[in-house]
Amino acid sequence: KIAPGGEVAAHLAAAGVGVRAYGAVADDVAAHADADAGHRVWLDTSRCNHALARRVPADRLVDAQTAVQGMKAVKNAAEIDGMVEAHLRDGVAMAEFMGWLEAEVR
């Protein structure tokens, strides 16, 4: 969350970035698509919210994987290390649970 009147809000405003309520996105996307016949909306309908995707007219929709998805898939060393640690913790938790379950079933 971005605190109104905070440093982050001021920085974004200076950069021309508007902050809107999460629930406003579907209406804003629909308004953008309807504002001009040349406007297009780039969404991957296999990954986005159905309520959002249905607000975009088919003739204005570019239904394809977005550039953001590829960038999010690339992990740095810290992220990879974090995933390894998470898998180890999950493995320990699963082994402990299975041991408990086996003892309870007997």
Residue pairs with C-beta under 8 A, 6 or more apart in sequence:
2 8
2 9
2 12
2 19
3 9
9 19
12 18
12 19
20 28
25 52
26 49
26 51
26 52
26 55
27 55
29 41
29 52
29 55
29 56
30 55
30 56
32 39
32 41
33 39
33 40
33 41
33 55
33 56
33 57
33 60
34 57
39 60
40 60
40 61
40 62
41 56
41 60
41 61
41 62
42 62
42 64
42 66
43 52
43 53
43 56
43 61
43 62
43 63
43 66
44 63
44 64
44 65
44 66
44 69
45 53
45 61
45 63
47 65
47 69
53 61
75 83
